[in-house]
Amino acid sequence: MILLVLLLGSCATSPVKTSESRGVPQSRLLPAFSRLSQASPHKAQVTIIRDSGSLNVGVRAKLFIDGAPIALLWSGERVDVFLSPGYHIFGVEGELMNTLDETSLSLGAGHSCHFRITPGETSFKIQPTAEF
């Protein structure tokens, strides 16, 4: 029984504080990222962080914004993007999972928000979260 509890606990993931996250290396920022990389007071800043933990640790999460692939994230990594005001769709897919999870959000100029990528057994989830 103790072994079962330890095994289940080792699969858990946990949120990563922005200050403790690592930026995605340039080599895993995809071509569409370049048009979202410039800060401006007329844009919203969006920070997306992948949870840490052992669940799906060997699978990269592919981030999409408005259908365009933006970055490949490993556990504990972060990407910051700057988006024009309006409605945007955020998606995530595991490289080997072929299951896309999406959510949407309307953003205002000068606003900031955070998203969390959470790995599961068969897919990833992306959801808005509070900054911490």
Sequence and secondary structure as in RCSB ss.txt:
>XXXX:A:sequence
MILLVLLLGSCATSPVKTSESRGVPQSRLLPAFSRLSQASPHKAQVTIIRDSGSLNVGVRAKLFIDGAPIALLWS
GERVDVFLSPGYHIFGVEGELMNTLDETSLSLGAGHSCHFRITPGETSFKIQPTAEF
>XXXX:A:secstr
 HHHHHHHHHT EE   GGG EE  GGGB GGGGGG    TTSEEEEEEE EESTTTTS EEEEETTEEEEEE T
TEEEEEEE SEEEEEEEEETTT  EEEEEEEE TT EEEEEEEE SS EEEEEE   
